């Protein structure tokens, strides 16, 4: 890809966006050898990685085309991180992108200019996971803005979104023995107004976790990795607890299982020898991210289905997706992303004679299950009684086929009430159609009518 030094302001070269590309991350590094492992972990998350070099004075080889996120990974010049973040934002001022700081040492103003920060000790996979999380958060924010625009312009509705800094205190759960190190951190968090709950056993920990929500969970792994690894594993397998960040407190001079810890779901590993202020800051950084993510989920669920939903209020209507899809395609074109449409024509079957109400119940329940299966930024529309349309931002045909495989598994394992006494129930299958819209397509092409025509006249079996 053509690249320029940052001080070249009038670059006339044009970069033609590819038909489909991976989500792209730019690493701004002052120490390429140290950034190599981070880049490897980012690529393992199916992200495209580019590298720009910073020598303390000049930033070189910065791409003309805006990436989806920028990681400032600074070892030698950590103090210049906030200034560098502002320079990068100015360079990509046409697009709002997350800028993440990962620095070798804490700074007095380490968060200035960054959307989120990490500082040593930090593992390469921890950095990669934070970058990926910020990209996802940015995509969600973008979709919220688009939906608000559609509701305002086309439906005359302006929903009230939640407060990203609610009055509710941060709640942190500590799991493990009440060692002196634990108590120092507890006191530091309580001094910041954090509600801290201590669970000394795994059993009591899960009693707490299945009660009121927590913004972060800190586990004592000073003496051994268990039960911290097992608890974190269980949390990752629970849809309710999956996104709650887990942190392990370890003795940095003895702990050797960093890679395994992140594989078991740790979001951060904190060294008991670090300053209590640093440790509490790392905990609250993740707690705040989790709070924002959860608030966004709430916002998505409250975006005015009463004016833009289908008759059952279970999905968006045909009118909504017709109005909304052009905005999705507009932003996808700017970002160089594909958008893929998926059509599903549901087919109900039963050995019993079933009522239309029973079939409608099966369809509605399936839509609710699909909402849990797709991402929050994906758009689910009920086109008519038995046809569903899904729009996937920054997703190509191959990726949608993987979603289809999960949908098939969902349909295969669900039987719905037929209404017949001692009946065998209703099972569902589907005919499908996929239509990918490249970022280079004309603005007039949205593909909805072609998708529906294919679904009716030339469908693919699921």
Residue pairs with C-beta under 8 A, 6 or more apart in sequence:
1 15
1 50
1 63
1 64
1 65
2 13
2 15
2 63
2 64
3 52
3 60
3 61
3 62
3 63
3 64
4 11
4 61
4 62
4 64
5 58
5 59
5 60
5 61
5 62
6 58
6 59
6 60
6 62
6 87
6 91
7 58
11 64
13 64
15 64
15 65
16 440
17 65
17 336
17 439
17 440
18 336
18 439
19 338
19 438
19 439
19 440
20 338
20 396
20 436
20 438
20 439
21 48
21 336
21 337
22 46
22 47
22 48
23 46
23 47
23 48
23 68
23 69
23 135
23 394
24 47
24 48
24 49
24 50
24 67
24 68
25 42
25 47
25 48
25 49
25 50
25 67
25 68
25 69
25 70
25 71
25 131
25 135
26 50
26 51
26 52
26 62
26 63
26 67
26 69
26 70
26 71
27 35
27 38
27 39
27 42
27 49
27 50
27 51
27 52
27 70
27 71
27 73
28 52
28 53
28 54
28 59
28 62
28 70
28 71
28 72
28 73
28 74
28 84
28 88
29 35
29 51
29 52
29 53
29 54
29 73
29 74
29 75
30 53
30 54
30 55
30 56
30 73
30 74
30 75
30 76
30 77
31 73
31 74
31 75
31 76
32 51
32 53
34 73
34 75
35 51
35 73
37 124
38 71
38 73
38 102
38 124
38 127
38 128
39 49
39 51
40 124
41 124
41 125
41 127
41 128
42 49
42 71
42 128
42 131
42 132
43 49
44 128
45 128
45 129
45 132
47 128
47 131
47 132
47 135
50 63
50 67
51 61
52 59
52 60
52 61
52 62
52 63
53 59
53 60
53 61
54 60
54 74
54 77
54 80
54 84
56 76
56 77
56 80
59 84
59 87
59 88
62 88
62 91
65 336
66 92
66 94
66 95
66 97
66 335
67 92
67 97
68 97
68 135
68 138
68 335
69 97
69 98
69 99
69 100
69 131
69 134
69 135
69 138
70 85
70 88
70 92
70 97
70 98
70 99
70 100
71 100
71 102
71 127
71 131
72 81
72 84
72 85
72 88
72 99
72 100
72 101
72 102
72 103
72 114
73 102
73 103
73 127
74 80
74 81
74 84
74 101
74 102
74 103
74 104
75 104
76 104
77 84
78 103
78 104
78 105
78 107
78 119
79 107
81 101
81 103
81 107
81 110
81 113
81 114
82 101
82 107
82 109
82 110
82 112
82 113
82 114
83 113
84 113
85 99
85 101
85 112
85 113
85 114
86 113
88 99
89 99
89 113
95 334
95 335
96 138
97 138
98 115
98 116
98 134
98 135
98 137
98 138
99 113
99 114
99 115
100 114
100 115
100 116
100 117
100 118
100 127
100 130
100 131
100 134
101 110
101 111
101 113
101 114
101 116
101 117
101 118
101 119
102 117
102 118
102 119
102 122
102 127
102 130
103 110
103 117
103 118
103 119
103 120
104 119
104 120
105 119
105 120
106 119
106 278
106 281
107 119
110 117
110 119
111 117
115 134
116 130
116 134
116 285
116 289
117 285
118 126
118 127
118 130
118 268
118 285
119 278
121 252
121 269
121 271
122 268
123 258
123 259
123 262
123 269
125 259
125 262
126 262
126 266
126 267
126 268
126 269
129 262
129 267
133 289
133 293
137 289
137 292
137 293
137 296
139 377
139 393
139 394
140 293
140 296
140 300
140 376
140 377
141 296
142 331
142 377
143 300
143 328
143 376
143 377
143 379
143 393
144 161
144 296
144 299
144 300
144 303
146 324
146 327
146 328
146 331
147 303
147 324
148 158
148 159
148 161
148 303
149 327
150 308
150 320
150 323
150 324
150 327
151 157
151 158
151 159
151 303
151 304
151 307
151 308
152 158
153 323
154 319
154 320
154 323
154 324
155 304
155 307
155 308
155 320
155 323
156 307
157 304
157 307
157 308
159 302
159 303
159 304
161 299
161 302
162 295
162 298
162 299
162 302
163 295
164 291
164 292
164 295
166 291
166 295
169 193
169 194
169 195
170 193
170 194
170 195
170 215
170 216
170 284
170 287
170 288
170 291
171 194
171 195
171 196
171 197
171 212
171 213
171 214
171 215
172 189
172 194
172 195
172 196
172 197
172 214
172 215
172 216
172 217
172 218
172 283
172 287
173 197
173 198
173 199
173 205
173 208
173 209
173 214
173 216
173 217
173 218
174 182
174 185
174 186
174 196
174 197
174 198
174 199
174 217
174 218
174 219
174 220
175 199
175 200
175 202
175 205
175 217
175 218
175 219
175 220
175 227
175 228
175 231
176 182
176 200
176 219
176 220
176 221
176 222
176 228
176 249
177 200
177 220
177 222
177 223
178 198
178 200
179 220
179 222
181 222
181 249
181 272
182 198
182 220
182 249
184 276
185 218
185 249
185 276
185 279
185 280
185 283
186 196
186 198
187 276
188 276
188 277
188 279
188 280
189 196
189 280
189 283
189 284
190 196
192 280
192 284
194 280
194 284
197 208
197 214
199 205
199 207
199 208
202 227
202 230
202 231
205 231
206 231
206 234
208 214
209 217
209 235
209 241
209 244
210 240
213 244
213 294
214 244
215 244
215 245
215 287
215 288
215 290
215 291
216 244
216 245
216 246
216 247
216 283
216 284
216 286
216 287
216 290
217 231
217 235
217 244
217 245
217 246
217 247
218 246
218 247
218 248
218 249
218 270
218 283
219 227
219 228
219 231
219 232
219 246
219 247
219 248
219 249
220 228
220 249
221 228
221 248
221 249
221 250
221 255
221 261
222 249
222 250
222 251
222 272
225 257
225 260
225 261
228 248
228 261
228 264
229 260
229 261
229 264
231 246
232 246
232 248
232 264
232 265
232 266
233 264
233 265
234 241
235 241
235 242
235 244
235 246
235 265
236 242
236 264
236 265
239 372
243 290
243 293
243 294
244 290
245 267
245 268
245 286
245 287
245 289
245 290
246 265
246 266
246 267
247 266
247 267
247 268
247 269
247 270
247 282
247 283
247 286
248 261
248 266
248 268
248 269
248 270
249 270
249 272
249 279
250 269
250 270
250 271
250 272
251 271
251 272
251 273
252 271
252 272
252 273
252 274
253 273
255 269
258 269
261 269
262 269
267 286
268 282
268 283
268 286
270 279
270 282
270 283
271 279
296 376
297 376
300 376
305 313
305 316
306 313
308 316
308 317
308 319
308 320
309 315
309 316
309 317
309 320
310 316
310 317
310 318
310 381
310 382
312 360
312 364
312 367
312 382
314 364
314 367
314 368
314 371
314 382
315 367
315 371
315 380
315 381
315 382
315 388
316 324
316 379
316 380
316 381
316 382
317 381
317 382
318 381
318 382
318 383
318 384
318 389
320 381
321 379
321 381
321 383
321 389
321 391
321 448
322 448
324 379
324 391
325 339
325 379
325 391
325 446
325 448
326 443
326 446
328 339
328 379
328 391
328 393
329 339
329 437
329 441
329 443
329 445
329 446
330 443
331 393
332 338
332 339
332 393
332 394
332 437
332 439
333 439
333 440
333 441
333 443
335 394
335 439
336 439
337 393
337 394
337 439
338 394
338 395
338 396
338 436
338 437
338 438
338 439
339 391
339 392
339 393
339 394
339 395
339 436
339 437
340 391
340 392
340 395
340 396
340 397
340 399
340 400
340 434
340 435
340 436
340 437
341 389
341 390
341 391
341 392
341 434
341 435
341 436
341 437
341 447
341 448
341 451
342 389
342 390
342 391
342 392
342 400
342 403
342 404
342 432
342 433
342 434
343 383
343 387
343 388
343 389
343 390
343 432
343 433
343 434
343 435
343 451
343 452
343 454
343 455
343 459
344 387
344 388
344 389
344 390
344 407
344 430
344 431
344 432
344 455
344 462
345 386
345 387
345 430
345 431
345 432
345 455
345 456
345 459
346 363
346 366
346 386
346 387
346 388
346 428
346 429
346 430
347 386
347 428
347 429
347 430
347 431
348 354
348 359
348 362
348 363
348 386
348 426
348 427
348 428
349 426
349 427
349 428
349 429
350 418
350 420
350 423
350 424
350 425
350 426
350 427
351 423
351 424
352 418
352 420
352 423
352 424
352 425
353 420
354 418
354 419
354 420
354 423
354 426
355 419
357 419
358 416
358 417
358 418
358 419
358 426
359 426
360 385
361 416
361 417
362 416
362 417
362 426
362 428
363 385
363 386
363 428
365 414
365 416
366 410
366 411
366 414
366 416
366 428
367 380
367 382
367 388
369 410
369 414
370 380
370 388
370 390
370 407
370 410
371 380
373 403
373 406
373 407
373 410
374 380
374 390
374 392
374 403
377 393
378 390
378 391
378 392
378 393
379 390
379 391
380 388
380 389
380 390
381 388
381 389
381 390
381 391
382 388
383 389
383 452
387 452
387 455
389 448
389 451
389 452
392 399
392 400
392 403
395 403
396 436
397 434
397 436
400 434
400 436
401 434
404 432
404 434
404 462
407 430
407 462
408 462
411 427
411 428
411 429
411 430
411 462
414 427
414 428
415 424
415 425
415 426
415 427
416 425
416 426
416 427
416 428
417 423
417 425
417 426
418 424
418 425
418 426
429 461
429 462
430 462
431 455
431 459
431 460
431 461
431 462
432 455
432 459
432 460
432 461
432 462
433 451
433 452
433 454
433 455
433 458
433 459
433 460
434 460
435 447
435 450
435 451
435 454
437 445
437 446
437 447
